[in-house]
Amino acid sequence: MHGRRGVPTCAPPVGHNGGHDRHCPRANADHGPHCGRTRGSARTPSHDGAAASRNGTPHPVFCLLSFVISKIAVYYPYSHNTSQTKNEAMALSSINAVTQALADEAYVVDIGLSTSLFLALKMGRALLLEGEPGVGKTEVAKVLSNIFATPLIRLQCYEGIDISQAVYEWNYPRQLLAIQARQQDTTGIHATDTIYSESFLIKRPLLQALDHANTKAPVLLIDELDRADEEFESFLLELLSDFQITIPELGTLKATHRPIIIITSNRTRELHDALKRRCIYHWIDYPSPEKELEIICRKRPELSINLARQVVAFVQNLRRQDLTKNPGIAETLDWCEALWHLNAETLDRQMVQATMGVLLKYQDDMDTLKGSLETLVGS
């Protein structure tokens, strides 16, 4: 409410919050540090009256502060619209910058992955990474979380996962307790009022990534999507297209800061075309000998360069064999760590045979290599 020529009067307009409950010292004194109202919710006349008239006429400074805050609320209203929200990921302004940022985190990347990641960040799209297990797909999300100093929210997919484990579910025990408490209330509040509000919502990883409490864009990792049922992919389409999730009882919740989304798949089944259209796609293959040696030098610098070269040569030859599961770079790094703990200085048949369980995970593969182990070590 304003006087002549826009001069603020002491009494704020009834029913207009204007952000007072977050900044008003009188409101905080009356209601505690948290008034229990969300930003933008209407204030009742009793609240405004208490803030305006308690202990006589308010101090002029308080009136001026209320006026300024109300103007800010008018010209800069709180909104779920993300059309003007800039992703923090825009700091990586070139493909070379992406490559260097990943290298600083000891992640060796080729030009293909750098380009795909750069485009995904610039275009605000999810990055879909497919490849064999252990080639470094999940590590991309972890590295991005470190680069942007932002939380990593991980959804590990599995057969049978549904919306209650991935998106949200209602806190039914708390809702029942609230209903029982309100049945004894004589203030006229209906027992079921507001039980379908965010305070009764259990947020799972997908909804956590869109949470308005996030101060910056988090990294959302949807790991091994191919393990989930095909029907589950339909839950992701709205998220990948508009960065929003619709809850029937609440409406549509849209991200204030668009999450950086990384989806991984081991390609045990084909993902649906509707999901792929919403993503930037990249296939991560087994590394070349040069790249694998560079990865070992960065990740396991304590290993001697000669032993590192022997490890790379052996693993590269191993992948050419007819195996059930070829060792990925993850197994190579584990093997390097095991050799270091064993104080190995060079590879020989005895050392390889003793540590083969670090590289290979199937007994059939170990039996297959028994006859050719000497040749593989020598080469």
C-alpha positions as CSV (number, residue, x, y, z in Angstrom):
1,M,0.0,0.0,0.0
2,H,1.5,3.4,-1.0
3,G,0.6,6.9,-0.1
4,R,0.7,9.9,-2.4
5,R,3.5,9.8,-5.1
6,G,4.4,6.3,-4.2
7,V,5.6,7.1,-0.6
8,P,5.4,3.8,1.3
9,T,3.0,3.6,4.2
10,C,3.7,1.5,7.3
11,A,1.0,-1.1,6.6
12,P,1.9,-3.6,3.8
13,P,-0.9,-4.7,1.5
14,V,-2.9,-7.5,2.9
15,G,-2.4,-10.9,1.1
16,H,0.9,-9.8,-0.6
17,N,4.0,-11.5,0.7
18,G,6.7,-9.6,-1.1
19,G,9.4,-11.7,0.6
20,H,8.7,-10.2,4.0
21,D,8.8,-13.5,5.8
22,R,12.4,-14.0,4.7
23,H,13.6,-10.5,5.6
24,C,11.2,-9.0,8.1
25,P,12.7,-9.0,11.6
26,R,9.2,-8.6,13.2
27,A,7.8,-11.5,11.3
28,N,10.8,-13.7,12.4
29,A,10.3,-12.6,15.9
30,D,6.7,-13.6,15.8
31,H,7.0,-16.8,14.0
32,G,10.5,-18.1,14.7
33,P,13.4,-18.5,12.2
34,H,11.1,-20.4,9.7
35,C,7.5,-19.2,9.3
36,G,6.5,-22.4,7.6
37,R,5.5,-20.6,4.4
38,T,7.1,-21.0,1.0
39,R,8.1,-18.0,-1.0
40,G,5.2,-16.5,-2.9
41,S,2.5,-17.9,-0.6
42,A,-0.2,-15.5,0.6
43,R,0.0,-13.9,4.0
44,T,-3.1,-13.7,6.0
45,P,-4.4,-10.4,7.4
46,S,-3.5,-11.5,10.9
47,H,0.1,-11.9,10.0
48,D,0.3,-8.5,8.3
49,G,-1.5,-6.9,11.2
50,A,0.9,-8.4,13.7
51,A,3.9,-7.2,11.7
52,A,2.5,-3.7,11.2
53,S,0.9,-2.7,14.5
54,R,2.6,-4.7,17.3
55,N,4.1,-2.5,20.0
56,G,2.8,0.6,18.3
57,T,4.0,2.3,15.1
58,P,6.8,0.5,13.3
59,H,10.2,2.2,12.9
60,P,10.5,4.2,9.6
61,V,13.5,2.1,8.5
62,F,11.3,-1.0,8.8
63,C,8.7,0.6,6.5
64,L,11.3,1.6,3.9
65,L,12.8,-1.9,4.0
66,S,9.4,-3.5,3.5
67,F,8.7,-1.2,0.6
68,V,12.0,-1.9,-1.2
69,I,11.6,-5.7,-0.7
70,S,8.1,-5.6,-2.1
71,K,9.3,-3.7,-5.2
72,I,12.0,-6.3,-5.7
73,A,9.4,-9.1,-5.5
74,V,7.3,-7.3,-8.1
75,Y,10.0,-6.8,-10.7
76,Y,12.0,-10.0,-10.0
77,P,9.3,-12.6,-9.0
78,Y,10.3,-16.1,-8.1
79,S,9.7,-18.3,-11.0
80,H,10.2,-21.9,-12.0
81,N,10.9,-20.8,-15.6
82,T,14.5,-21.8,-16.7
83,S,14.5,-20.1,-20.1
84,Q,16.8,-17.4,-18.7
85,T,18.8,-19.6,-16.4
86,K,22.4,-20.0,-17.5
87,N,24.1,-23.3,-17.0
88,E,27.3,-23.1,-15.0
89,A,28.8,-25.5,-17.5
90,M,29.1,-22.6,-20.0
91,A,32.5,-21.8,-18.4
92,L,34.1,-24.4,-20.7
93,S,34.1,-22.2,-23.8
94,S,35.9,-24.5,-26.2
95,I,36.7,-28.1,-27.0
96,N,40.3,-27.5,-25.9
97,A,39.1,-26.1,-22.6
98,V,37.0,-29.3,-22.1
99,T,40.0,-31.5,-22.9
100,Q,42.2,-29.6,-20.5
101,A,39.7,-29.5,-17.7
102,L,39.3,-33.3,-17.9
103,A,43.1,-33.7,-18.1
104,D,43.5,-31.7,-14.9
105,E,41.3,-34.4,-13.2
106,A,43.5,-37.1,-14.7
107,Y,40.9,-38.2,-17.2
108,V,42.5,-38.8,-20.6
109,V,40.0,-38.0,-23.4
110,D,40.0,-38.1,-27.2
111,I,38.7,-35.5,-29.5
112,G,35.4,-37.3,-30.1
113,L,34.4,-37.4,-26.4
114,S,35.6,-33.8,-25.9
115,T,33.4,-32.6,-28.7
116,S,30.4,-34.5,-27.6
117,L,30.7,-33.3,-24.1
118,F,31.3,-29.7,-25.2
119,L,28.1,-29.8,-27.4
120,A,26.0,-31.4,-24.6
121,L,27.0,-28.6,-22.2
122,K,26.5,-25.8,-24.8
123,M,23.2,-27.1,-26.1
124,G,21.8,-28.1,-22.7
125,R,21.3,-31.7,-23.7
126,A,22.0,-35.0,-21.9
127,L,25.1,-36.9,-22.9
128,L,24.5,-40.6,-23.6
129,L,27.6,-42.7,-23.3
130,E,27.6,-46.3,-24.4
131,G,30.5,-48.8,-24.3
132,E,31.8,-52.0,-22.7
133,P,31.9,-52.1,-18.9
134,G,35.0,-50.5,-17.4
135,V,35.9,-48.1,-20.2
136,G,35.3,-44.9,-18.1
137,K,31.7,-43.9,-18.8
138,T,30.7,-43.4,-15.1
139,E,34.0,-41.6,-14.4
140,V,32.9,-38.8,-16.8
141,A,30.1,-37.8,-14.4
142,K,32.4,-37.9,-11.4
143,V,35.0,-35.7,-13.1
144,L,32.4,-33.2,-14.2
145,S,31.2,-33.0,-10.6
146,N,34.8,-32.1,-9.5
147,I,35.3,-29.6,-12.3
148,F,32.2,-27.6,-11.5
149,A,32.4,-28.2,-7.7
150,T,28.8,-29.3,-7.7
151,P,27.0,-32.3,-6.2
152,L,26.9,-35.6,-8.0
153,I,23.4,-37.2,-7.9
154,R,23.5,-40.8,-9.0
155,L,20.6,-43.0,-10.0
156,Q,21.8,-46.6,-10.3
157,C,19.4,-48.5,-12.6
158,Y,18.3,-52.1,-12.2
159,E,15.7,-54.4,-13.4
160,G,12.3,-53.5,-11.9
161,I,13.1,-49.9,-11.0
162,D,10.1,-47.6,-11.1
163,I,9.0,-44.1,-10.4
164,S,8.9,-44.5,-6.6
165,Q,12.6,-45.4,-6.5
166,A,13.7,-43.0,-9.2
167,V,11.5,-39.9,-9.0
168,Y,9.4,-39.5,-5.9
169,E,7.0,-41.1,-3.5
170,W,4.7,-39.8,-0.8
171,N,5.6,-40.1,2.9
172,Y,2.5,-42.0,3.8
173,P,3.3,-42.6,7.5
174,R,3.8,-38.8,8.0
175,Q,0.6,-38.1,6.1
176,L,-1.4,-40.4,8.3
177,L,0.1,-38.8,11.4
178,A,-0.8,-35.4,10.1
179,I,-4.4,-36.5,9.4
180,Q,-4.8,-37.9,12.9
181,A,-3.4,-34.8,14.5
182,R,-5.8,-32.5,12.5
183,Q,-8.8,-34.6,13.4
184,Q,-8.4,-33.3,16.9
185,D,-7.8,-29.7,15.8
186,T,-10.7,-27.3,16.5
187,T,-9.5,-24.5,14.3
188,G,-11.5,-25.6,11.3
189,I,-8.6,-27.0,9.2
190,H,-9.7,-29.9,7.1
191,A,-7.9,-33.1,8.0
192,T,-6.6,-33.7,4.5
193,D,-5.6,-30.1,3.7
194,T,-2.0,-29.7,2.4
195,I,-1.0,-33.4,2.9
196,Y,-0.1,-33.4,-0.8
197,S,2.5,-30.8,-0.6
198,E,6.3,-30.8,-0.9
199,S,6.8,-31.2,2.8
200,F,5.3,-34.7,2.6
201,L,7.2,-35.6,-0.6
202,I,10.2,-38.0,-0.6
203,K,12.5,-36.8,-3.4
204,R,14.4,-39.5,-5.2
205,P,17.4,-38.8,-7.5
206,L,15.6,-37.5,-10.5
207,L,13.6,-35.0,-8.5
208,Q,16.5,-34.1,-6.4
209,A,18.3,-32.9,-9.5
210,L,15.5,-30.5,-10.2
211,D,15.2,-29.3,-6.6
212,H,14.9,-25.5,-6.2
213,A,17.2,-25.7,-3.2
214,N,20.1,-26.4,-5.6
215,T,22.3,-23.3,-5.7
216,K,24.0,-24.4,-9.0
217,A,23.4,-27.1,-11.6
218,P,24.2,-30.5,-10.2
219,V,25.5,-33.5,-12.2
220,L,22.9,-36.1,-12.6
221,L,24.2,-39.6,-13.4
222,I,21.7,-42.1,-14.7
223,D,24.0,-45.2,-14.6
224,E,23.5,-48.4,-16.6
225,L,20.1,-47.4,-18.1
226,D,20.1,-50.6,-20.1
227,R,19.6,-52.6,-16.9
228,A,16.2,-51.0,-16.4
229,D,13.0,-52.1,-18.1
230,E,12.0,-50.4,-21.3
231,E,8.9,-48.9,-19.7
232,F,11.2,-46.9,-17.3
233,E,12.6,-45.0,-20.2
234,S,9.3,-43.2,-20.7
235,F,9.7,-41.6,-17.2
236,L,12.8,-39.9,-18.5
237,L,11.4,-38.3,-21.7
238,E,9.9,-35.2,-20.0
239,L,13.0,-34.7,-17.9
240,L,15.3,-34.9,-20.9
241,S,13.1,-32.6,-23.1
242,D,12.0,-29.9,-20.7
243,F,14.0,-30.5,-17.5
244,Q,10.8,-30.9,-15.6
245,I,8.7,-33.6,-13.9
246,T,5.0,-33.6,-13.5
247,I,3.5,-34.9,-10.2
248,P,-0.3,-35.3,-10.5
249,E,-1.0,-34.0,-7.0
250,L,1.4,-31.0,-7.2
251,G,1.7,-30.1,-10.8
252,T,4.8,-29.6,-12.9
253,L,8.1,-29.0,-11.1
254,K,10.8,-27.4,-13.3
255,A,14.5,-27.0,-12.5
256,T,15.8,-23.6,-11.6
257,H,19.3,-24.7,-12.5
258,R,19.3,-27.3,-15.3
259,P,21.2,-30.4,-14.3
260,I,24.1,-31.7,-16.3
261,I,22.8,-35.1,-17.3
262,I,25.1,-38.1,-18.1
263,I,23.4,-41.4,-19.1
264,T,25.5,-44.6,-19.4
265,S,24.7,-47.9,-21.0
266,N,26.6,-51.1,-21.4
267,R,24.4,-51.9,-24.4
268,T,23.0,-55.2,-23.0
269,R,19.9,-54.0,-24.9
270,E,19.0,-51.2,-27.3
271,L,17.6,-48.0,-25.8
272,H,14.5,-46.5,-27.4
273,D,14.9,-44.0,-30.2
274,A,12.7,-41.5,-28.4
275,L,15.3,-41.3,-25.6
276,K,18.3,-41.2,-28.0
277,R,16.8,-38.3,-29.9
278,R,16.9,-36.2,-26.7
279,C,20.6,-36.9,-26.1
280,I,24.1,-36.3,-27.6
281,Y,25.4,-39.8,-28.2
282,H,29.0,-41.1,-28.0
283,W,30.5,-44.5,-27.9
284,I,33.6,-45.1,-25.7
285,D,35.8,-47.9,-27.0
286,Y,38.7,-49.7,-25.4
287,P,41.7,-47.3,-25.3
288,S,44.6,-47.5,-27.8
289,P,48.0,-48.6,-26.5
290,E,49.2,-45.0,-26.4
291,K,46.1,-43.7,-24.6
292,E,46.1,-46.6,-22.1
293,L,49.8,-46.0,-21.2
294,E,49.0,-42.3,-20.7
295,I,46.1,-43.2,-18.4
296,I,48.3,-45.5,-16.3
297,C,51.0,-42.8,-16.0
298,R,48.4,-40.3,-14.8
299,K,46.4,-42.6,-12.5
300,R,49.2,-44.9,-11.2
301,P,52.3,-42.7,-11.3
302,E,54.0,-44.8,-8.7
303,L,54.4,-47.6,-11.3
304,S,57.7,-47.7,-13.2
305,I,57.4,-46.8,-16.9
306,N,58.9,-50.1,-18.0
307,L,56.3,-52.1,-16.0
308,A,53.5,-49.9,-17.3
309,R,54.5,-50.6,-20.9
310,Q,54.6,-54.4,-20.2
311,V,51.1,-54.1,-18.6
312,V,49.7,-52.2,-21.6
313,A,51.2,-54.7,-24.1
314,F,49.8,-57.7,-22.2
315,V,46.3,-56.2,-21.8
316,Q,46.1,-55.2,-25.4
317,N,47.0,-58.7,-26.5
318,L,44.5,-60.1,-24.0
319,R,41.7,-58.2,-25.6
320,R,42.4,-59.9,-28.9
321,Q,41.6,-63.3,-27.4
322,D,38.2,-65.0,-27.5
323,L,37.1,-64.1,-24.0
324,T,33.7,-63.8,-22.3
325,K,34.6,-60.4,-20.8
326,N,37.6,-58.4,-22.0
327,P,39.3,-56.4,-19.3
328,G,38.5,-52.7,-19.4
329,I,40.7,-49.8,-18.3
330,A,39.2,-50.1,-14.8
331,E,40.6,-53.6,-14.6
332,T,44.0,-52.5,-16.0
333,L,44.3,-49.8,-13.3
334,D,43.4,-52.3,-10.6
335,W,46.0,-54.7,-11.9
336,C,48.6,-51.9,-11.8
337,E,47.8,-51.2,-8.2
338,A,48.0,-54.9,-7.3
339,L,51.4,-55.2,-9.0
340,W,52.6,-52.2,-7.1
341,H,51.5,-53.7,-3.8
342,L,53.4,-56.9,-4.7
343,N,56.5,-54.9,-5.4
344,A,56.6,-56.3,-8.9
345,E,59.4,-54.9,-11.2
346,T,58.6,-56.9,-14.3
347,L,55.9,-59.2,-15.7
348,D,56.6,-62.9,-15.7
349,R,54.4,-66.0,-16.1
350,Q,54.3,-66.6,-12.4
351,M,53.3,-63.1,-11.5
352,V,50.6,-62.9,-14.2
353,Q,49.1,-66.3,-13.2
354,A,49.0,-65.2,-9.5
355,T,47.2,-62.0,-10.2
356,M,45.0,-63.1,-13.1
357,G,41.9,-62.7,-10.9
358,V,42.3,-59.0,-10.9
359,L,42.0,-58.8,-14.7
360,L,39.6,-61.6,-15.6
361,K,36.3,-62.4,-13.8
362,Y,35.3,-65.7,-15.5
363,Q,37.0,-69.1,-14.8
364,D,36.4,-70.1,-18.4
365,D,38.5,-67.2,-19.6
366,M,41.3,-68.2,-17.2
367,D,41.2,-71.7,-18.5
368,T,41.3,-70.4,-22.1
369,L,44.6,-68.5,-21.4
370,K,46.4,-71.3,-19.6
371,G,48.0,-72.6,-22.8
372,S,48.9,-69.2,-24.3
373,L,50.0,-67.4,-21.2
374,E,53.7,-67.8,-21.9
375,T,53.2,-66.3,-25.4
376,L,51.2,-63.4,-24.1
377,V,53.7,-62.5,-21.5
378,G,56.6,-62.8,-23.9
379,S,55.0,-60.6,-26.5
